[in-house]
Amino acid sequence: MTTIPQATPSDASGSYYVIVDVEIRDLERYRTYMEKVRPALEEAGGRYLVRGGAHKIYEGDWEPARLVLLEFPSRDAWESFYHGPAYEGIKAIRDEVSTARLVGVEGVPPAF
């Protein structure tokens, strides 16, 4: 049996990626969330790599509504943002008007 190599915390590139699958129930209120979240996210060192563009399913039964891909300099940077006071009130808006699934993953080391 072949083992698939995985990045570990000690050899990860430092980048941390968060994949978000979000279903929006109230687009107008969600726009308020989007206006407020971007500056807070950038202040925490994060940036958007994908923000709701067209997507196509190639395999499986996952049917995401809207995909967002975020990049942070580290897992700590993401978690400080996500659990921090700046995002707390903004997240409350998102929770009122949408349903989301989030998963985070370590980046691949540069020499991988």
C-alpha positions as CSV (number, residue, x, y, z in Angstrom):
1,M,0.0,0.0,0.0
2,T,1.3,3.4,-1.0
3,T,1.3,6.3,1.6
4,I,0.4,9.7,0.3
5,P,2.8,12.4,1.6
6,Q,1.1,15.2,3.5
7,A,2.4,18.5,4.8
8,T,2.8,18.6,8.5
9,P,2.8,21.6,10.8
10,S,6.6,21.5,10.9
11,D,7.1,21.5,7.2
12,A,4.1,23.4,5.9
13,S,4.6,26.5,3.7
14,G,3.0,28.6,6.3
15,S,0.0,29.5,4.0
16,Y,-3.3,28.3,5.2
17,Y,-6.3,28.0,2.9
18,V,-10.0,28.1,3.9
19,I,-12.6,26.7,1.5
20,V,-16.1,28.0,2.0
21,D,-19.3,26.7,0.5
22,V,-22.0,29.3,1.2
23,E,-25.7,29.3,0.4
24,I,-27.2,32.8,0.5
25,R,-30.8,33.4,1.6
26,D,-30.8,37.2,1.6
27,L,-28.5,38.7,-1.1
28,E,-29.0,42.3,0.0
29,R,-28.0,41.7,3.6
30,Y,-25.2,39.4,2.4
31,R,-23.8,42.3,0.4
32,T,-23.5,44.2,3.7
33,Y,-21.5,41.3,5.1
34,M,-19.2,41.3,2.0
35,E,-18.6,45.1,2.3
36,K,-17.6,44.7,6.0
37,V,-15.6,41.4,5.9
38,R,-13.1,42.3,3.2
39,P,-11.3,45.1,5.1
40,A,-11.3,42.9,8.3
41,L,-10.0,39.9,6.4
42,E,-7.2,41.9,4.8
43,E,-6.2,43.5,8.1
44,A,-5.7,39.9,9.4
45,G,-3.4,39.1,6.5
46,G,-6.0,37.2,4.5
47,R,-7.0,37.5,0.9
48,Y,-9.5,36.1,-1.5
49,L,-8.3,33.7,-4.2
50,V,-11.8,32.8,-5.3
51,R,-15.0,34.7,-4.5
52,G,-18.1,33.1,-6.0
53,G,-17.1,32.6,-9.6
54,A,-18.6,30.0,-11.9
55,H,-17.7,26.4,-11.0
56,K,-18.2,23.0,-12.6
57,I,-18.6,19.7,-10.8
58,Y,-16.4,17.0,-12.3
59,E,-16.9,14.1,-9.8
60,G,-18.9,13.2,-6.8
61,D,-22.2,14.4,-5.4
62,W,-21.0,17.7,-3.7
63,E,-23.1,20.6,-5.2
64,P,-21.7,23.8,-3.6
65,A,-23.9,26.8,-4.0
66,R,-21.2,29.5,-3.9
67,L,-17.5,28.8,-3.4
68,V,-15.0,31.1,-1.7
69,L,-11.3,30.3,-1.3
70,L,-9.3,32.3,1.2
71,E,-5.5,32.4,1.8
72,F,-4.0,33.4,5.2
73,P,-0.3,33.5,6.1
74,S,-0.8,30.8,8.7
75,R,-3.4,28.8,10.5
76,D,-2.9,31.0,13.5
77,A,-3.6,34.1,11.4
78,W,-6.9,32.5,10.2
79,E,-8.0,31.3,13.7
80,S,-7.2,34.7,15.2
81,F,-9.3,36.4,12.5
82,Y,-12.2,33.8,12.7
83,H,-12.4,33.8,16.5
84,G,-11.4,37.4,17.0
85,P,-13.5,40.4,18.0
86,A,-13.3,42.1,14.6
87,Y,-15.1,39.2,12.8
88,E,-17.5,38.4,15.6
89,G,-20.1,41.0,14.6
90,I,-19.6,40.6,10.9
91,K,-20.0,36.8,11.2
92,A,-23.3,37.4,12.9
93,I,-24.6,39.1,9.7
94,R,-23.4,36.1,7.6
95,D,-25.1,33.7,10.0
96,E,-28.4,35.6,9.7
97,V,-28.6,35.5,6.0
98,S,-26.7,32.4,4.8
99,T,-25.6,28.9,5.7
100,A,-21.9,28.0,5.3
101,R,-19.5,25.1,5.4
102,L,-15.9,25.9,6.0
103,V,-12.8,23.7,5.9
104,G,-9.2,24.8,6.4
105,V,-6.1,23.1,5.0
106,E,-2.4,23.7,5.3
107,G,-0.5,24.8,2.2
108,V,2.1,22.6,0.5
109,P,5.7,23.2,1.4
110,P,7.7,25.0,-1.3
111,A,9.9,21.9,-2.0
112,F,7.0,19.4,-2.1
